[in-house]
Amino acid sequence: MSSATPVIDTPRVRRLPLAGVLRLGRPSDIWFKPALSVVVAVAPPNLTLLALGRLDLAMYTMAGSLCALYAHNRPYAARARALARVVLGMVAGLAVGLVAASLTADAVVLVTVGALVAAVQKTLCDAARIGPPGHVVLTFISSAALFAPQTLGQVPGHLALALAAGAWAWLVGMAPGLLRPHGPERRATAQALDATAAYAENPHPRTGGTAHSAVLAAWQALLSAGTRSGTRRALERLVVRAEVALAAPADADPRRLRAWARDLRGTGPVPQVAHDDELLGVDLELAVSARPLWHTLAPIAVRTALGCALAGYASLALGIGRPYWALVTAASLYQANVTLTWSRGVQRVVGNLLGVLVFAAVVPLAHLGPAALVLCCLALNFGAEALIGRNYWLGSICVTPMALLITEFAGYQEPGRLITERVVDTLVGALVGFAAAVAVTNRRAGDRVEDALAAVESARERTARLLAEPRPEPGALDSARRALAAALADLRVTVEAASGEWWQRALPEERVVHAEQAGHRTLAATIRHHRAEGSGP
């Protein structure tokens, strides 16, 4: 008989947290870059329309300009592709909204279209791992377009405005590469070194998981950076040093790791370390999970479609003039699991309620004239991106009044009515959206944990076999090592996602812990193997 403690396969409900949901985090290293980028992307189109007396067209240029919010952490070769896809996705969503608005005035039909588009946007953004702000900005624009008075003849011109502003946003996003072409890769490597130093000082499973994820993110950044230049090779060697420190934290020098990280964040040359070509391997391949991502995203897509539709219908039933606000609120909630969705819902409600108070204070200034309206929106754009990295609710304090002011580009409206409708739609969207998340339970979360465990065990066995060989094929051990590291990172993400779902059977926590421990021991063995080989004749 086995002595292992059995895991009871029974459903359980997890408590929803309140503590820490509104806690502020540290600002991002580059918090000012998306904030400045969106101002530079938004200002010229809006000021041009102001000079022409056509601020009523600002919604369409804003659609393209807001694409400047994306892909700031990606190397410029990868950023160029990602931004182009975001611009095309934004214009496609806008086109669906405008065409639907020109073909029907039936609010129920429009809400249904908006919910389906939101689900598609959520799925595609998650599948592409586009990063913040994800699908929310796309959904805001496409949903607002559904309720913009429109004719089919106007659609091409409005899409052309969005595309032109999107092209300008693409240039804004790529411009920093002229001054610091390796900035994103340097930052990713610095973060890996800092996280590894923290693990060396405090070898705890949480700091270890953070460090492994940071190292994996650094490799992904380097491998998407295009040409393998001398700078990139130097950064690769620093990431290898982080891997060595992860495998043997007791032998690591945290001060040296942090010193390298500081040097990378400056403008000086990349620190040069010993070549360690045997650690770099021949082809530097990074394995990625082969498990189908669509199985993970399907429940979230269903939640998004259902929650957005029901929120919009509830808003219509209450007689609210802008049901797309409730739809967008619901769309903004959906995260990897119910617990995270709950946290985002609390943050959204708190941020929006405080945001309408900011709008009440700002609107008298904005109503001084069109120029004041444009300048207020620019200031709120900057504030939103500067603050949202610390906590979603803090950024929402600026996002909410900005969204309300955008509705006034076509003409001033009665502030009291706008505030009332926004508060009601926020509450309706949050309540109905979260109810949909609870109703659509991700029943396969436990199965994906089993798949991730199997992937880790398979990768560990392959690495162990190569370690047992007298002379493994050049590069094979490095490829296997990184495949194992990627599988371990995927297991941790999968377990965290599954642990926040409701009505799930108990997770095989003992197996997960044993798999992670065995995997990390095998990773350490590969480092010892390289050291032994390097010290031999």
Buried (B, 14 or more C-beta within 10 A) or exposed (E): EEEEEEEEEEEEEBEBEEEEBBEEEEEBBBBEBBBBBBBBBBBBBBBBBBEEEEBEBBBBBBBBBBBBBBBBBBBBBBBBEBBBBBBEBBBBBBBBBBBBBBBEEEBEEBBBBBBBBBBBBBBBBBEEEBBBBBBBBBBBBBBBBBBBEBEEEBBEEBBEBBBBBBBBBBEBBBEBBEEEBBBBBBBBBBBBBBBBBBBBBEBEEEBBBBBBBBBBBBBBBBBBBBEEEEBBBBBBBBBBBBBBBBBEBEEBEBEBBBBBBEBBBEEEEBBEEEEBEBBBBEEBBBBEBEBEEEEBBBBBBBBBBBBBBBBBBBBBEEEBBBBBBBBBBBBBBBBBBBBBBBBBBBBBBBBBBBBBEBBBEBBEEBBEEBEBBBBBBBBBBBBBBBBBBBBBBBBBBBBBBBBBBBBBBBEEBEBEEBBEBBBBBBBBBBBBBBBBBBEBBBEBBBEBBBBBBBBBBEBBBBBBEBBEEEEBEEBBBBBBBBBBBBBBBBBBBBBBBBBBBBEBBEBBEEBBEBBBEBBBEBBBBBBEBBBEEEEEE
